[in-house]
Amino acid sequence: MVPSWLLAANRRRSSALAGLCVVALALPTLANAAPEQSVENERTWVGTQIGSTIAKDRFCDVNGDGRGYGSTSTGKQDIVTASPSGLVTVIPGGNPGGKMPVAGTSSFKIPASPNVSVSCVLDVDHDGKDEILVSSSTAGKAWLIYGRTDFSDVDYTKLSEKGQGFTITGTPGTTHFSAVFAGKYDGDYRADIVVLNPEGNRSVAHLMNLDGRLGDIDLNNPDHHERTSKLYSPEGMFFDSIQLVGNVNRSGHTDYVLTASDANGKHPKAWLVTNIGTYSYLNDPFAGTAEITLEENSYLGKATTAANAGDVNGDGYEDTLIGFNGGVALLYGARTLPSTYTINSTNQTDPNVAVLTGAGSGWSVASFAREGKPHLVAVGAPYAGDGEVYYFPATAFTAGSHPISGLGDQVTTIKAKQPGTRFGISVAFSGSFPTEPPILVAGADNATKQTPASAADFGPNAYIQVMYLGPAATPTPAPTETAPAAPTQEPTAEPTQAPTAAPTQEPTAIAIPQEPRTPLSPLPVVPAKPSPLPAPVDAGVLVTDKLPSANAKVKTGAVHSSKLAITGLDAASGLVALALLATGAGALVLRSRRSA
């Protein structure tokens, strides 16, 4: 007689074995059902008057919801983009993408201007939301808009009156007015900005702390100077742009790249400035300033073409990136800066400079600090064909001048989704902390003119693309019912041989065919389905320092495939299931015979 407890135990083993066989047989089906694209890894917004410039500041949670982008990101980043047409658009973190207007996004207007700047500013009014700083050179004004959940009702003419922010007034009718966030997170949340304003035969850079500020500022009124440090340009030169680049000489001060040109916009110059709040004149020999020279290049360092590169050569000093029309240069930091950094795109001999070149590139530059790894550098090339974006580790820079196309496995190239859209006119990294994977943001403004100034100068296929460059998130397994424990006297199960894992084939990157001049379709939103099975392999995800080769893997729109290549898997899974079934049946027969 077989004891009842043993029969019950055998029934439980049979049920478990049957369930295992079902799972084994279902593996090919589940693999085939994996989505072609994960919305967590790439999102795109398509519309008009977006993508021209993107705020690339480290902190940009303007709606205060604490949401960012990416499969595992805990960043708190919203996307803020501005157009020379005067449209400023806010895309909240986590927004699914699509054809604009997309639910959750909002926009407001400022005066149109050929030169518009946009930044995110650390929380000025202490309400838990970061702020937006946007400027128009034509109007000679900048507007600080307090963070909020919906920006559609923002009225730039009545910011103070409506409690929506305040206005900074400078000199109108010039191309040399701009305002940018210039502070850094150093524990005290300093909300510093720099406003560039022409005064007479030169420009003045006003460094201001806006923390707690509630009222308008008039740069022509001396009463506003209580929170201002000034830096004057050389006579006859007018500041065009200023960008924060870190701390290149370990002085403890925040360092900047300043650009300037004459009254006609000619003879451009750039400087690396280490003590903007200490000295009043840029040409002061004690001001800790290094001039950056590049013969006859009108785009040296302008707009959003400078960034911090981290300590590339390991000498203890941070280095600086600066873009130009045709490439990007790396300026090595030092305790005492050289008087001049000389850039030569074809014959680079200055040992303090390394150059990477690429036709149509250098119009936008961004970097991302990674914990324990070199900074990741992104370079926009809107005039390379239909537009491209390159990203690579900062250690790709070596002595001399070299083409970006020659970096091999170190560089990844992202091509435009549509022809003629100027993809790469803007680049930024979204995410706050070096411990998080980088999230690359790139814009294509689809401008029909070299210098657009109105809404009529933009086509409908402008777009912003977000690409998550970290590991794919592992779905949380669904809860399973635990079988009741067997009696303590249950015999020990006989050992079984573990089945051999089925061979897998390396997934292949998927290319998206180009369609001439047709509107972009919004990316499909595929909801994730949690499964107790291991997460599918993501063919387009980067998890190591060695980035994919531009020659071996060129992504069109950086579409990441998460579909498993399963050649041979169906047959192998069937064999595994039969083996498991045979093993279980044999065990039951053996136990029955022993019991008899």
C-alpha positions in Angstrom: 0.0 0.0 0.0 1.4 3.4 -1.0 1.0 6.0 1.8 -1.4 8.8 1.1 1.2 11.4 1.8 3.5 10.0 -0.8 0.7 10.0 -3.4 0.0 13.6 -2.6 3.7 14.5 -2.9 3.9 12.8 -6.3 0.8 14.7 -7.5 2.5 18.0 -6.5 5.7 17.0 -8.3 3.7 16.1 -11.4 1.9 19.4 -11.4 5.1 21.4 -11.0 6.8 19.4 -13.8 3.8 20.0 -16.1 4.0 23.7 -15.4 7.8 23.7 -16.1 7.1 22.0 -19.5 4.5 24.6 -20.4 6.9 27.4 -19.7 9.6 25.7 -21.7 7.3 25.2 -24.7 6.1 28.8 -24.4 9.6 30.4 -24.6 9.7 30.8 -28.4 6.3 32.4 -28.4 7.1 34.9 -25.8 10.4 35.8 -27.5 8.6 36.4 -30.8 6.1 38.6 -29.0 8.9 41.0 -27.8 8.3 44.6 -29.0 10.3 46.0 -31.9 10.9 49.2 -29.9 10.7 50.2 -26.3 9.3 53.7 -25.6 11.4 53.7 -22.5 14.5 53.7 -24.6 13.5 56.2 -27.3 10.8 58.9 -27.6 10.2 61.5 -30.3 8.0 64.6 -30.5 7.2 65.9 -34.0 5.9 69.4 -34.7 6.7 72.9 -35.8 8.9 75.5 -33.9 10.7 73.0 -31.7 14.2 71.7 -31.5 16.1 74.9 -32.3 17.7 75.1 -28.9 17.3 72.9 -25.8 18.0 73.8 -22.2 21.0 71.6 -21.2 21.3 72.5 -17.6 21.8 69.8 -15.0 18.6 70.5 -13.0 15.4 71.1 -15.0 12.4 69.9 -13.1 10.2 72.9 -13.9 6.9 71.2 -13.0 8.2 69.7 -9.7 6.9 66.2 -10.4 10.3 64.5 -10.0 9.9 62.5 -13.2 12.6 62.0 -15.8 13.3 59.7 -18.8 14.8 56.3 -19.3 14.2 52.8 -18.2 16.0 53.1 -14.9 16.4 56.9 -14.6 15.6 58.6 -11.3 16.5 62.0 -12.8 14.0 64.9 -12.5 14.4 66.3 -16.0 11.9 68.1 -18.2 12.7 69.2 -21.7 12.5 72.9 -22.5 13.0 74.0 -26.1 12.8 77.5 -27.6 12.5 78.7 -31.2 13.6 81.9 -32.9 9.9 82.3 -33.7 9.4 83.0 -30.0 7.7 79.7 -29.1 8.9 78.1 -25.8 7.7 74.5 -25.3 7.9 72.4 -22.1 7.9 68.6 -22.4 7.5 67.1 -18.9 9.6 64.1 -17.9 8.0 60.8 -18.7 5.9 62.2 -21.6 5.3 59.4 -24.1 6.0 61.4 -27.3 4.0 61.7 -30.5 2.9 64.4 -32.9 2.5 67.8 -31.3 0.5 69.0 -29.5 1.0 66.0 -27.1 -1.1 65.8 -23.9 0.9 67.1 -21.0 3.1 69.5 -23.0 2.5 73.2 -22.9 3.9 76.3 -24.7 4.1 80.1 -24.3 5.2 83.0 -26.5 8.0 85.6 -26.3 9.0 88.1 -29.0 10.6 86.5 -32.1 14.4 86.9 -32.4 17.2 85.5 -34.5 19.1 84.9 -31.3 17.1 83.2 -28.5 18.5 81.5 -25.4 16.8 79.2 -22.9 18.0 77.8 -19.6 16.7 76.1 -16.5 17.5 77.9 -13.2 17.6 76.4 -9.8 14.5 77.1 -7.7 14.3 80.9 -7.1 11.1 81.2 -5.2 11.6 78.1 -3.1 8.4 76.3 -4.2 10.1 73.0 -5.1 10.1 73.7 -8.9 13.0 74.9 -11.0 12.5 78.0 -13.2 12.8 78.8 -16.9 15.1 81.6 -18.2 14.5 82.7 -21.8 15.8 85.7 -23.7 15.2 87.6 -26.9 18.1 89.6 -28.3 15.8 91.7 -30.5 13.7 92.7 -27.5 16.7 93.2 -25.3 14.9 91.3 -22.5 15.0 88.1 -20.5 12.2 86.5 -18.7 12.4 84.4 -15.5 9.3 82.2 -15.4 8.6 80.4 -12.2 8.1 76.6 -12.5 4.5 75.4 -12.8 2.6 72.4 -14.0 1.1 74.2 -17.1 2.8 77.0 -18.9 0.1 77.7 -21.5 -1.3 80.7 -19.6 2.1 82.4 -19.2 2.0 86.1 -20.3 5.5 87.5 -20.7 4.2 91.0 -20.6 2.6 90.6 -17.1 4.9 88.2 -15.3 5.2 90.3 -12.1 1.6 91.3 -12.2 0.3 87.7 -12.4 2.9 86.3 -10.1 4.4 84.2 -12.9 8.0 85.5 -12.6 9.8 88.7 -13.5 11.5 90.6 -16.4 15.1 91.6 -16.9 15.4 94.6 -19.2 18.5 95.5 -21.2 19.3 97.2 -24.5 16.8 96.3 -27.3 17.5 96.0 -31.0 20.8 94.2 -30.8 22.1 90.7 -31.5 24.4 90.8 -28.4 21.8 90.4 -25.6 21.3 87.1 -23.9 20.8 85.5 -20.5 21.8 82.0 -19.2 21.9 80.0 -16.0 25.4 80.3 -14.6 25.3 78.8 -11.2 26.2 75.3 -10.0 24.8 73.0 -7.4 27.3 73.2 -4.5 25.1 72.6 -1.5 23.6 76.0 -1.2 21.4 76.0 -4.4 22.7 79.3 -5.8 20.4 80.5 -8.5 23.0 82.5 -10.4 22.5 83.8 -13.9 24.6 85.9 -16.3 23.1 88.5 -18.5 25.0 89.9 -21.4 24.0 93.5 -22.3 25.7 96.1 -24.6 26.6 99.4 -23.0 28.1 102.1 -25.2 31.1 100.8 -27.2 31.3 97.4 -25.4 29.3 94.8 -23.5 28.9 94.0 -19.8 28.4 90.6 -18.4 26.2 90.9 -15.3 26.6 88.0 -12.8 23.5 88.0 -10.6 22.2 85.8 -7.7 18.4 85.6 -8.2 17.7 83.6 -5.0 14.4 84.8 -3.5 14.1 87.6 -6.2 10.4 88.5 -6.9 10.6 91.9 -8.8 11.7 93.1 -12.2 15.2 94.2 -13.0 16.3 97.1 -15.2 19.9 96.9 -16.2 19.8 100.6 -17.1 18.8 101.5 -13.5 21.8 101.5 -11.1 19.6 100.5 -8.2 19.5 96.9 -9.3 23.3 96.5 -8.8 23.1 95.2 -5.3 23.3 91.6 -6.5 25.4 92.1 -9.5 29.1 91.6 -10.4 30.2 93.1 -13.7 32.7 92.0 -16.3 33.4 94.4 -19.3 34.4 93.3 -22.8 37.3 94.9 -24.6 36.3 98.2 -26.4 34.7 97.6 -29.8 33.8 94.0 -28.9 30.3 92.8 -27.8 29.6 89.6 -26.0 27.5 87.0 -27.9 27.2 84.1 -25.5 28.4 82.7 -22.2 28.4 79.1 -21.1 29.4 77.4 -17.9 32.2 74.9 -18.3 33.2 73.8 -14.7 36.4 74.5 -12.8 39.5 74.2 -15.1 42.1 75.4 -12.6 40.7 74.1 -9.3 40.3 77.6 -8.0 36.9 76.9 -6.5 35.3 79.4 -8.9 32.9 78.5 -11.6 34.5 79.0 -15.1 32.9 80.1 -18.3 33.5 80.3 -22.0 32.6 83.8 -23.3 32.3 84.7 -27.0 32.3 88.2 -28.6 32.4 89.9 -32.0 32.5 93.4 -33.3 29.4 95.6 -33.9 28.9 94.0 -37.3 29.2 90.4 -36.0 32.6 90.0 -37.5 36.1 89.0 -36.1 34.8 86.6 -33.5 36.8 85.8 -30.4 36.3 83.5 -27.4 37.8 83.4 -23.9 38.1 80.8 -21.1 37.4 82.9 -18.0 38.0 81.6 -14.5 37.2 84.7 -12.3 34.2 86.4 -13.7 33.0 87.8 -10.4 36.5 89.0 -9.2 37.8 91.2 -12.0 36.0 93.9 -13.9 37.8 93.8 -17.2 38.3 90.8 -19.5 41.7 92.0 -20.6 43.0 92.5 -17.0 46.2 90.4 -16.8 45.2 89.1 -13.4 41.7 88.0 -14.5 42.7 84.4 -15.2 41.6 84.6 -18.8 42.8 82.6 -21.8 42.0 83.7 -25.3 40.8 81.1 -27.7 41.7 81.7 -31.4 40.5 80.1 -34.6 41.1 82.0 -37.8 38.0 83.2 -39.6 35.4 80.9 -38.0 32.2 82.8 -37.2 30.7 80.1 -35.0 33.5 79.6 -32.5 32.0 78.8 -29.1 28.6 80.5 -29.8 25.2 79.5 -28.7 25.4 76.0 -27.0 28.9 74.9 -28.2 30.9 74.8 -25.0 30.8 72.3 -22.2 32.8 70.7 -19.4 34.8 67.6 -20.5 36.0 66.3 -17.1 39.6 65.5 -16.5 40.4 63.7 -19.8 44.2 63.4 -19.4 44.2 62.6 -15.7 46.3 65.5 -14.5 43.8 66.6 -11.9 42.4 69.6 -13.8 39.1 69.6 -15.7 39.2 70.2 -19.5 36.9 72.2 -21.7 35.0 71.4 -24.9 34.4 74.2 -27.5 32.7 73.7 -30.9 33.3 75.5 -34.1 32.0 75.2 -37.7 33.6 71.9 -38.7 34.4 70.2 -35.4 35.0 70.4 -31.7 38.2 71.2 -29.7 39.4 70.0 -26.3 41.2 72.6 -24.2 43.3 71.1 -21.4 43.0 72.7 -18.0 45.9 73.6 -15.8 46.7 75.5 -12.6 48.0 78.4 -14.7 46.2 78.6 -18.0 48.1 79.5 -21.1 47.6 83.0 -22.5 46.2 81.6 -25.7 44.6 78.4 -26.9 45.2 78.1 -30.7 42.8 75.8 -32.7 43.8 74.6 -36.1 41.4 72.1 -37.7 43.9 70.8 -40.2 47.3 71.1 -38.5 46.9 71.2 -34.8 50.3 72.0 -33.1 49.2 73.6 -29.8 49.9 70.9 -27.2 47.1 72.4 -25.0 44.5 71.6 -27.6 43.2 68.4 -29.3 40.7 68.6 -32.2 38.1 66.3 -33.7 36.7 67.4 -37.1 33.6 66.6 -39.1 32.0 68.3 -42.0 28.9 70.2 -40.9 29.5 69.5 -37.2 30.3 71.6 -34.1 27.0 73.6 -34.0 26.1 72.1 -30.7 28.1 70.3 -28.0 27.1 68.6 -24.7 28.7 66.3 -22.2 27.6 64.0 -19.4 29.6 63.2 -16.3 29.6 59.4 -15.5 30.7 57.9 -12.3 34.0 56.0 -12.7 33.9 56.5 -16.5 35.1 59.3 -18.9 32.5 62.0 -19.7 30.3 61.2 -22.6 30.4 63.8 -25.4 27.7 64.6 -27.9 28.3 66.7 -31.1 25.6 67.9 -33.4 26.2 68.0 -37.2 23.1 69.5 -38.7 24.8 70.1 -42.0 26.3 66.7 -42.5 23.9 65.4 -45.1 20.4 65.6 -43.6 21.8 66.0 -40.1 23.7 63.7 -37.7 24.6 63.4 -34.0 27.8 61.7 -32.8 28.5 60.6 -29.2 31.8 59.2 -27.8 33.8 59.1 -24.6 35.9 62.2 -24.0 39.0 60.0 -24.0 38.6 59.8 -27.8 40.5 63.1 -28.0 44.2 62.6 -28.7 47.0 64.9 -29.6 46.7 66.7 -33.0 43.6 66.9 -35.3 41.6 63.8 -36.3 38.3 63.1 -38.0 35.4 62.0 -36.0 34.7 59.4 -38.7 38.1 57.7 -37.8 37.2 57.0 -34.2 36.0 53.5 -35.0 34.3 51.6 -32.2 34.5 54.7 -29.9 31.8 56.7 -31.8 28.1 56.1 -32.5 26.4 58.0 -35.3 22.7 58.8 -35.2 21.2 59.9 -38.5 18.2 62.1 -39.2 14.8 60.6 -39.4 13.8 62.9 -42.2 15.8 64.7 -45.0 16.6 68.4 -44.6 15.5 68.8 -41.0 18.9 70.0 -39.6 19.0 67.2 -37.1 21.7 68.0 -34.5 21.2 71.7 -34.4 20.8 71.2 -30.7 22.0 68.5 -28.3 21.8 68.1 -24.5 21.9 65.4 -21.9 18.9 64.9 -19.6 19.7 63.5 -16.1 21.0 64.9 -12.9 23.5 62.5 -11.4 26.6 60.7 -12.7 25.3 57.4 -11.1 22.4 57.4 -13.6 22.7 56.3 -17.3 23.0 59.1 -19.8 19.9 60.2 -21.7 20.7 62.0 -24.9 18.3 64.7 -26.3 18.8 66.0 -29.8 16.8 68.5 -31.9 16.0 69.0 -35.5 14.4 72.4 -36.2 13.5 71.9 -39.9 14.4 75.5 -40.6 14.2 76.7 -44.2 16.7 79.6 -43.7 20.2 79.7 -42.3 19.1 82.3 -39.8 15.3 81.8 -39.1 13.4 84.6 -37.4 9.7 83.8 -37.6 7.3 80.9 -37.6 7.2 81.0 -41.4 10.9 79.9 -41.5 10.2 76.5 -40.0 8.7 73.3 -41.6 6.2 70.9 -39.9 8.7 68.1 -39.5 10.9 69.6 -36.7 11.4 67.1 -33.9 13.0 66.4 -30.6 14.4 62.9 -29.9 15.3 61.4 -26.6 17.6 58.3 -26.5 18.2 56.4 -23.3 21.8 55.1 -23.4 21.7 52.8 -20.3 20.7 49.2 -19.6 17.2 48.1 -20.1 15.0 47.8 -17.1 14.2 44.3 -15.8 10.4 43.8 -15.5 9.2 42.9 -12.0 8.1 39.2 -12.0 4.5 38.5 -11.5 3.6 37.0 -8.0 3.3 33.2 -8.0 1.3 31.0 -5.6 3.6 29.0 -3.3 2.8 25.3 -3.0 2.1 23.9 0.5 5.1 22.5 2.2 5.5 18.7 2.1 5.6 16.6 5.3 9.0 16.4 7.0 9.3 12.7 6.3 9.1 13.1 2.6 11.9 11.2 0.8 14.7 13.1 -0.7 14.2 13.9 -4.4 16.5 12.0 -6.7 19.0 14.2 -8.5 18.3 15.2 -12.0 20.5 16.4 -14.8 20.1 20.2 -15.6 19.1 20.8 -19.2 21.7 22.5 -21.4 20.9 26.1 -22.3 19.8 26.6 -25.8 22.2 28.5 -28.1 21.3 32.1 -29.0 22.2 34.2 -32.0 23.5 37.8 -31.5 20.7 40.2 -32.4 21.1 42.5 -35.4 20.5 46.2 -35.4 17.4 47.4 -37.2 17.7 50.1 -39.8 14.7 52.4 -40.5 14.3 53.2 -44.2 14.2 56.9 -45.1 11.1 58.3 -46.7 11.5 61.6 -48.7 9.7 64.6 -47.2 6.8 62.8 -45.6 5.6 63.8 -42.1 7.1 61.9 -39.3 4.8 59.4 -37.6 4.7 59.3 -33.8 6.5 56.4 -32.2 4.3 53.6 -31.1 3.7 53.3 -27.4 4.1 49.7 -26.4 3.2 49.0 -22.7 5.6 46.8 -20.9 4.3 43.4 -19.8 5.8 42.1 -16.6 7.0 38.5 -16.8 8.7 36.1 -14.5 11.0 35.3 -17.4 14.4 37.1 -17.8 14.1 40.5 -19.6 14.6 40.4 -23.4 18.0 41.4 -24.7 18.1 45.0 -26.0 20.3 45.1 -29.1 20.7 48.9 -29.0 21.6 49.4 -25.4 25.0 50.5 -24.3 26.4 49.0 -21.1 30.1 49.3 -21.4 32.7 51.9 -22.0 33.4 50.6 -25.5 30.7 52.3 -27.6 29.5 50.7 -30.9 31.3 51.5 -34.1 29.9 54.0 -36.5 30.9 51.7 -39.3 29.6 48.5 -37.7 26.4 50.0 -36.2 24.9 53.2 -37.5 21.5 53.9 -36.0 18.7 55.6 -38.0 17.0 57.7 -35.4 18.7 55.5 -32.8 15.9 52.9 -32.8 16.7 50.3 -30.2 15.6 46.8 -31.0 14.6 44.6 -28.1 13.5 41.6 -30.2 15.4 38.4 -29.5 17.0 36.6 -32.4 15.8 33.0 -31.8 17.2 31.0 -34.7 17.4 27.4 -33.4 15.6 28.3 -30.2 12.2 26.8 -31.1 13.7 23.4 -31.7 16.0 23.5 -28.7 13.1 24.6 -26.4 11.0 21.7 -27.6 13.8 19.2 -26.9 14.2 20.7 -23.4 10.5 20.3 -22.7 10.5 16.6 -23.9 13.6 15.9 -21.8 11.9 17.4 -18.7 8.7 15.4 -19.4 10.5 12.1 -19.9 12.6 12.7 -16.7 9.5 13.4 -14.6 7.6 10.4 -16.0 10.5 8.1 -15.4 10.7 9.3 -11.8 7.1 8.5 -11.2 7.3 5.0 -12.6 10.4 4.2 -10.6 8.8 5.4 -7.3 5.6 3.4 -8.0 7.6 0.2 -8.5 9.6 0.8 -5.3 6.5 1.3 -3.4 4.9 -1.9 -4.7 
